[in-house]
Amino acid sequence: MNRALGRYRFIVAMGLLLLLSACSREKPEMQKDIETWNSATLKGSYDSLGQRNPKWDKDAEDALVQFARTRTAPDDEAELLSDLVGESATSAVNAGCDDPVIRFLYVCYGSRPQALNFPEHEEMYCQAASNLQESAYPPIRKFYANVEAAEWLWTRWNTNYANAWPTVRNFRSQALGDLNQALGDKSLPESEAYRAVETLFDMISDDTYELTNGYNALAATLNRDKSRPGLAGLIKADFYLREAWRARGHGYANQVAPEGWRLFRERLAEADKALNRAWARAPYNPQIPTLMISIIEGEQRPRSEMEKWFQRAMKLDPNNYQACRSKLHFLLPEWYGSRDDMLAFGRECVASTNWGGHVPLILVDAHSEFARTLGAEERREYWMLPDVWPDINAAYEKYAQLNPDLTRFRYPYAAYAFRCRQWQDFKAQIGIIRKNDMPPDYNYFGGKDDFDKMAALADSIDKGKSAGSH
């Protein structure tokens, strides 16, 4: 009786989500709407469909709540939340929990599975993903489980293709089927749907045949539905953009064969057409103008065209870090800009009173991306240029101001201070790290020995400077 009542409540909740989704389709999706949907398909599903027990319910629910938060959190916060997911899932499993979602989170994020040898961990991954596939949980959760299993196995089996491929192919096939089913759920936010499609395309992009079949299957589902034409066009444009670059290759222009150029231009034109059609039907979706920036770059259209689409993307989502990254790439010297253009844009991102989230860190990215274009010796000297550290410092301080609850950014902040030979700033950041993280994540600095050497060097140089000033 309780299980039947739980299922009824779950169906009602998902129905309300569907209604809310339909009502909000003509405006940009808000983060809280996406969080609500993730919570409904995680904790909400566990409440009504999961294998509940007072012995582990609290730990299981904590794991699901933290995991839902990772879906909208910045990368640095998501990393810390993933540790909490692992701790809560481990506690639930230790208490006897055999719920398929909790077991899968335990395998992915718990510390104990990571310590197992490969065959043991492989068996756990395969079993956990298979159990979730056979459960009543929503298809989108099965999709991500199959992707995780396929990717984990492939990266570890990639030296033995014959043994790996049948299992990996099975998980990939199941992931495609799950995503196709998930796209039929009208409560699925468009941004989450596109994120899942990108995840699938990233996974299978090494195989043209598999990628094409995957796209055709998803396109058929969306074209039958007709309720999300913007999403259908966005996915089509993404597919043709990937295929354009596959035809061209990523070498220098003079290395591209005439046939490669022909296919590149044809496929970019298809992507452009699909995205313009999507924008006409869904001018509320910031992912459409964001992707258009990359197409404009490939088509060698003027900067004014890029700026038009960039402004559209930022108007819809003022925290649109990906749009900023795409514009920054457009401004690289090997494309259509210069160091001055990159830094001017990065400083605009720091100074803006409208843009937030990760956007101020674009100024850090501007220096980092430009440094990559230099030789090894020039790159080492670059970080000591007089205009570099003030920019890095300004970007991270603005980010700290906008995101006062986050701390993970202190690690790269400290690393850049060390690279720029700003010893006092480095010591200040590692002091904050030591205060917030016990123990610190030494792996970020290459291990505890390297971290201790960096700290000792900074301390000795700083003390030497202090002694010399007296």
Disulfide bonds with the S-S distance in Angstrom:
none
